[in-house]
Amino acid sequence: MQNGIIPAFELSVVSRHITYRKWRTFLSVGAVALAVAISIVFISIQNGFSDFLFDIVFRFLPHITVSPLEGENYIHLYRGIIDTAWMLPGVVGVSPSLAATATLAYKDQSDNVAMIGIDPAEADKISEISKNMLQGDIGSVLGGRRIVMGQALAKKLKVKMGDTVQARFPDAVPVNLVVSGTFSFGYKPVDESVTYVSLKTARDFLNEGDVVTSIDIKLKDPFQAQAAAEQLRSYGYNAKDWQQLYPDIVRTLAFERTQNAITMLLLMIIATFGIASIMNMLVQEKTREIGMLMAMGATPANIRRLFLLESGVLGLMGAIAGCALGLVVSLQLRGVQIQSGMGETMNLPIAINPLDFVVFTIIAVLLSIVAGYYPARKASRLDPVVAMRG
C-alpha cells in the first residue's frame, strides 16, 4: 500500500466499522454526546450565574469604598479624598454618603432601616438609583426633609407618596420625613431596609457637622479596582476594592468554577473509558481482518492510525450531537423559574458562549483519541500470521 492511498483506505475501513455495528456505535457516540451535553449545560448555567453576580457588582455596587480610619466613626476631611479619587484613571463616579440606623414609624407600623444621606447625582452614578425608581425622583431628597424608600418597605409600613414618617433612634434627633419616592432594585434585603435622604437631613438626624461615613467610587473597568484601592491606601486612606468588600461573591464564583470543572472532567473521563472499552472489543473482533490488512501491505503505523482515526471520528460525532443537545436543553432552561437567595423569583440565568462548543468538541475528540490509543497500539502489534488464524 502506498502512503498516498492510505487515508482513503483508512476512511473506508473506519466507515465500514462504524456502520457495521450500529448499536455499538450508538453507545460510543451516546456516551460522548451525553458527557458533552451535560458539560455544555453546566458551563452555561455557571456563565449565567457569573454574569448575574458580576452584573450586581458592575451596575449596583461601588468598586472601591473609602471608610473611616480604625477607631473613628466618620471621615472629616473627606473633600480632599474626593478630589484625589477623581484623579485616579477610569473613575466615573465618586459619592460621599452618611449612613445611620433609624427606626421609621408611621401610625402603628415601624421598622429599623438604614437611612443613607447622599448627593443624589453622584449616588446615581454608583447604583443607578434613578433607573430603579417606581415613583418620584431620587433628586427630590434635596427639597427638604424628604425620604425615598424601597417599595417593599413602603408596603410594610403601609405608607404612600406624600405621607409623613418619623425617623428616630437613641442619641439621634427625631425628624419627620415626607415620602417623596419609591424604588425597587429587585433585591429583597435592599428594597426592605434601605432608604435615602439628603446629606443635610442625615447630619441633622445624627446632630453631626460636615462628615461622611464612606466614599464610594465607581470605575469604568471594575478589574482595575485593586490597583486603584492600593494607590488610595498609599495616601493613608482606608480603601477597599470590591473583592475585599464582597468576598462572598468571589468565593461563590471560585467554588462554582472548581465544582463544575471537576464534574465536567469526570463526565468526559467516563465517556472516554466507554470508547476505550468498545475500541478494545473491536480489535478483538477484527483480529482476522487486521491480519489480512497486514498481509496486503498495511504497516503497524497504518493499523494504529486506522484505529486512532476511528476513535477520533466517534468522539467527533458524539461531540457534535452533544453540542446540539446541550444547546437545546440550555435554551429550554432559560424559562425555568427559581427562587434567588434574596427571596426574589427569577429566571434561571443561562449564558451560552459559542466558544464553549468549540472547546468541548476539541476536548471530546482529543480524549477519544487518547482512549483509542491502547487498542490501536495493541492492534498494530499483532502478528499477521497469528491474526489471520483468528
N, C-alpha and C positions, 0 to 999 in steps of 0.2 A: 504493500500500500504506500502510495506517495503522500507526503505530508500535505500536498495541495488539495487532495480529495478527502482527507481525514475529517475536516469539520462537517461537510455534508453527510458523510457516512455516519459520524457520531450522532448528528442530529436525527438521522433517520432511525438509528437504533434506539435513541432516547425516546423518540416519538412512539415507537412500537412498544417499548416497555411501559410508557405512561398509559397508553390506550388499551394495552393487553389486559392489565389488571385494574379495571376501573374502580373497584371498591377500595383497593389498597391505595390507589392514587387519591381517591376522595378522602380517605382517612389522613393521609400525609398533608394534603392541601388544607383540609379542615382544621387540623391541629395548628398549623401556622396561621391560618386565617383567624381562628378564634383568639389566638395569642395577640396577633396584631390588632384586631378589632377592640379587644378589651384594653390594650395599651393606648390606642387612639382615644377611646372614651375617657380613660383615666387622665391622660395628659390634657385633654380638652377641658375636663372639669377642673383640674389643677390650674390651668391657664386662666379659666374663668374666675376662680376664687382669687387668684393672684391679682388679676385686673380689678376685681371688686375691691380688694383691700388697698391696692395702690390708688384706686380712684378716690377712696376716702382720704388718703394721705395727700394726694395731689390737689384735690379740689377743696376739701373742707378743713384740713388741719394745717397748722403752721409747720414750716420745715425747720425752723430754729426758734427757740424761746429763750429769752434772757430773763432770769429770775433774780430776786434779791440775794445778796451775799449771805453766807451762813450766819445765823444769829440775828438777821434783820428781817422785818416784816414787809418793808416797802423799798422801792427804788426811788431815791430822792432826786438825784441829778440825772433824770432819765433823758432829757432832751439831747444831751451830748451823745448818749448811746444811740439815739435815733439818727442823728447826723452821721455817726460812724457807720451804722448799719447801711445807710443809703449809699455809702461809698464802696461797699462790697460789690463784686461783679455779679450781675444777674439778678439783683434784687428787684422785685416787682411790687412789694408791699411791706410796710413797717407799721404795726398797730400797737400803740400802748393801751393797756387796759387795767382797770382796778376792780378786782373781784372781791365780793363779800358774800357771806352766807346770810340769808334773810328768811324770815317767816312771812309769807304773804297770806293775808286774811281778807276774806270777802264774805260778809254776813256770817253764816255759821260754818263756812268752809275755810281751811287753812292748810298750808303745805310749806315745807322747807325747800328753798331753791338756791341756786347760785345766781346772784344778781351781779351782772358784769357791766361796769361802766366802760363805754367805748367811744372812740371817734368813729361814727358810722361809715364815713367814706373810706377810712383806712381799714377798718374791720371787714368791710365788704370785700376788699382785695384778698383777705386771708381766707374767709369762709364762705364767700358768695351768698351772704345772708339775703340780699335783695332778690336773688333768683328763687329763693325758697319761701318768700313772703306770700301768705294767703290773703291777708287783709292788711291795709295800711301800708306804711313805708318805714323802713328802718331809720331813715333820717328824721322821722317825727320825734325821736327821743330828744332832739336838740331844742324842741319847742317848750321846754319847761319840765316839770316833774311828770314825765310820761314813761311808760314801760311797754316793751314788746316781749311777748312770750310765745312759747310753743302752743299750737292748737290743742295738743293733748293736755297740757297744764290748764289751759283756759276751760276745757270741759270738766276737769277735776274740780276746779274752783267755781265752776258754773258762772263764769264772767263772760261778758260780751264787750265788743268795741264800745268805748266811751264810759264803761264802768270804772269806778274808783276802788282800788285795793289799798290796803295799808301794809307797809313793809316795816317790820320790827325785828329786833334781836337784842340780846343782852349787850350792854355797853354801846349800843348804836342809838342814833337819834331817829325815832319813828317818823316816817314820811308817808303821805298819801300820794299815790301814783295813778294816773289815768291810763287805762289800757288803750294804746294807740296803734296796735298791730299784732298780728299772729303769724307764726311761721310753721313750717313742717319740713324738717330735714329727712324724715323717713327713718330716723334712728330714735327709738323709744326713750332711752336714757336722756338724750338731749332735748327732745320735744316735751318731756315731762318735768325737767328740772333746771333748764337754763332760761334766763331772762336777760334782756338788755336794757340798760338805761344810759344816760349820758355820763361822761366822766364827772361833771359837776354834781349831778344827782348822787352818784356813788360816794363822792367826797363829803357831801352834806350828810349822807346817811352814816358814814363812818366817822364824821367830825374830824376829817384829816385835811391837810393842805394839798399842795401840788405834788402828789405822789402817785405811783402806779405799782401794781403787784407783778406785772410782766410786760414784756415787749415781744410781740410775735412778728416773725419775719417770714416772708414768702419769697421763694426763688424761682427763676424760670426753669432751672434744672434741679429737681429735688436731690439728685445724686451728688450735687456739689455742696450739700448742706454740711457734711462732715468737715470739709476743709474750711468753709466759711465760719462754722462754730469754733473751730480751732483758732482761727485768726482773732475772733472776738475774745476768746479766753486769754490769748496772748496780751490783750489790752487790760486784763484784770476783771473782765465781766464773767458772770456765771451763765454761760451759754451752753445749751444742749441742742444737738440736732435731733431730727425726728426718729432716728434709730435708737437713740438713748431715751427719748420721751415716750416712745411706744414700742417697747421691746417685745410685747406680746405679738405684734404684727410680724416682726422679724422672725421670732421663734416659730410662729404658725407657718410662715412661708417655708422656712428651712425644714420643718418637720414634714410638711406636705410633700416637698420635693424628694426628701430622703425616702419616705414611706412609699411613694409612687415609683421611684426608681428601683427599689428593691422588688416590689410587686411585679413590675414590668420585666425585670431581668429574670425572675423566677418563671414567669409565664413563657418567655422566649426560650429558656433552657429546657423546659418541659416539652415544648413543641419540637425543638431540635433533637431531643432524645427520641421522640417518635419517628422522626425522619431517619435517624441513625439506625433504629431497630428495623424499620422497613427496608432500608437500603441493604442492611446485612442479610435479611431474608432473601432479598432479590439476588444477591451474589450467590447464595446457596442454591437458589432455584435455577440460576442461569450459568451454573458451572460448566455444563456441556457446551453451551453457546459461547462462553468465554474461551474455552479450549479451541473451538472451531475458528473463532476470530483470530486467535494467536497463530493457528496453523495457516491461516490465509495471509499472515504477514503483519498482523497488528502487534505493536511493541507493548511492553508493560506500561510505558508512558501513555500510549493510546488508550489502553484499558482504564488506567487510572483517571485520565481526562474524561473518558466517557461517563464514568460513574459520578465524578465530581460535577460534570455538566448536568446530569440528571438531578442530582441533589439541588443544584442551583435553580434549575427550572421549576422543580416542585416548590422551592422556597419563594420564587418569584410569583408563581401562580397563587400561592397561599397569601403572600403579602398584598397582591392586587385585590384579591377577594376580601381580605381583612380590612384594607383601607376603605373599600366600598361599604362594607358592613358597619365599620366604625363611624363613617360619615353619616350614614342613615340613622344609626342609634343616637349619635350626638345631636343631630338636628331634632330628633323626636324628644330628647330630654330637655330641650330648651323650654318646652311648655310645662314642665313639671314644677309645681308649687312646693316650696319648702318654708319652714319656719326658721328665720335667722336667729342668731344668738342674741339679737337686740329686740326680739319679740315681734318683728315685722314679717309679714308674708311676702315672699319674693320668688321670682322665677329662678330655677337652678342656673347659676352662671356658667355658661359654656362659651369658650373661646376657641374656635377652630383655626389652627395655624397650618397652612399648606406645607410648610417646611417639615412639620412632624410626619406627614405622609411619606415624604422622600426619605427622611431619616429612618423610619421604621421599616420601609421597604429595603433599604440598604442593609440594615441590621439583620432582617429576616433572611435575606439572600446569603449574607456572609456566614451567619450561624448555620444555615442549612448546608453550605459547602463544607464548613468545619465538621458538621455532623456526618457528612458523607465521606470524610477523609479516610477513616479507618476501613470501612467496607471497600472503598476504592483501592486502598493500598493492599488489602487482602486479596482482592480480585487480580491485581496486577502481578502478584507473587505466585499465582497458581502455575503449576507445571502443566504445559499444554497437553501432554500425553495423558497425565492423570485426569485432567479436567475433561477431556473428551470421553473418558470412560465413565464420567459422572460420579 
